[in-house]
C-alpha cells in the first residue's frame, strides 16, 4: 500500500527531474556544460543532452508508472550516485555554475546528493517497512 507522503515524494521528484531534464536541453544548457568535469571522456554537450534525456525519461516514468515505482526509484537513486563525481569535480575544480560560485556553496551542495538518493528510494518504496510486506 502506498502512503500519501510517499506518493507526493514520488510525484514531486518525478516532476522535478522532468523539469531539470528540459533545462539541460534548453535554457540552462551552458550552465550544465560547465559542470561536466574536464576529465570526463565524453563530449560536454553530448553528456548534457544524454543526462537531460535520462532525467526526462526517469522523471516521467516515476510519475506515470506507479506500479514500477520500485524499479524507477532504484534507477533514479543509481543515477544520482553516478553523477555525484561530477559534483565533486565541480567542487575540486572550482567551477562556477548555477550560483555555486564559492567553495563553501559547492561543498554544501555535495551534502544534498545523498538526500536525493534517499528521496528516490523513499518515493520508490525502498524503506524497510515496505520491504517487509
N, C-alpha and C positions, 0 to 999 in steps of 0.2 A: 504494500500500500504506500502511496506517495503522500508525503506531507505537504501542506501549503508552503512552508518555508523552503523545502527542497525544490518544489515546482517553481517558486518565484526565483530561486537562485539559478536554476537551470535556464529559465526564460531570459532572465536579465543577462547572464553570462553569454548565452547564445546571441542575443541581440547586440551586445557589446562587441562580440567577435565579428559579427557581420559588419557592423559599423567600422571597426578598425580595419577589416579587410578592404572595404570600399575605399577608405582613406589611403591604404597602401597603393591603390591603383589610380587615385585621382589627386586631390589637392595636397596631400602630405607626402607624396612620393619622394621628394628631395630629402625631407627630414628622415624618412625611413632609410633611404640610401646612405645617409651619413652614419647610420647606426651599424651598417654591415662592417664587421671587423676587416682590417687590412689583410689579415692572414687567411680569410675565408676564400677557398679556391674557386668559388663560383662568381660570375659577374654580378656586380651590385644590383643592377636593375632586374636581372633575372631572379635573384634572391628575393628582392622586394615583391615582385609580381608573384612568384611562387608562394611565398609566405602569405601574401594577401589573399590569393585564391584559396589556400588551405584554411585560412581563418574564416572566409566566407562559407566554405563548404562545411566545416566543422560547426560553426555557429548556427547556420541554417538547419543542419541536421539535428543539433541539440534541441532546437525549438520545435522542429516539425516531426521528429521521430521519437516521441517519448518512450516507446517500447524498446528502443535501442539506447536509452539514456546511459546505461552502464558502459556499454562499448564506447559510445561517443565521449562520455565523461573521462574514461580512461585514455582515449586518444588525445583529448584536449590536455589532460594532465601531462602526458608524454610530450606533446607539442611545447608546452611551457618549459619543460625540462630541457628539451633540445635547443630552444632559443636562448636559454639562460647564458651560455658562454658569450653570446653577442652582447648581453647586458654587462657582463663582467668586462669584456673588452672595451665597451664604451667608458666604463669607469677607469680602467687602466690606461687607456689611450687618451683620456681627457676630451672625448668627443662631445661637442655641444649639439643637442637636438632636443626638441620638444620642451624647451625651457630648462633642461638639465644642463646648466651652464657653470656649475661648480662641482668640485669633487664631493662635497657634502651631499648635494642633491643626487648626484649619480650613485653614491654609496647607499643613500636611503632607498633609492629605487630597487636596489638588489634585494632588500628585505620584503618587497611586495611580491616577488615572483613565487616564493613558497605559498603565499596566501592564494595566488591564482591557482596553483596546483590543488590546494585543499578545496577551493571553491568548485573546481571542476569535479573533483572526487565526491564532494558532498552533493552537488547537483545531479551527479550520475548515480547516486545511491551506493557509494562505496564505503559507507560507515560500518562499523562493527555491528550495530543494531540491524542494519539492512542485510548484512551477510548471514545473520543467524536465522533469518526466516522471513 
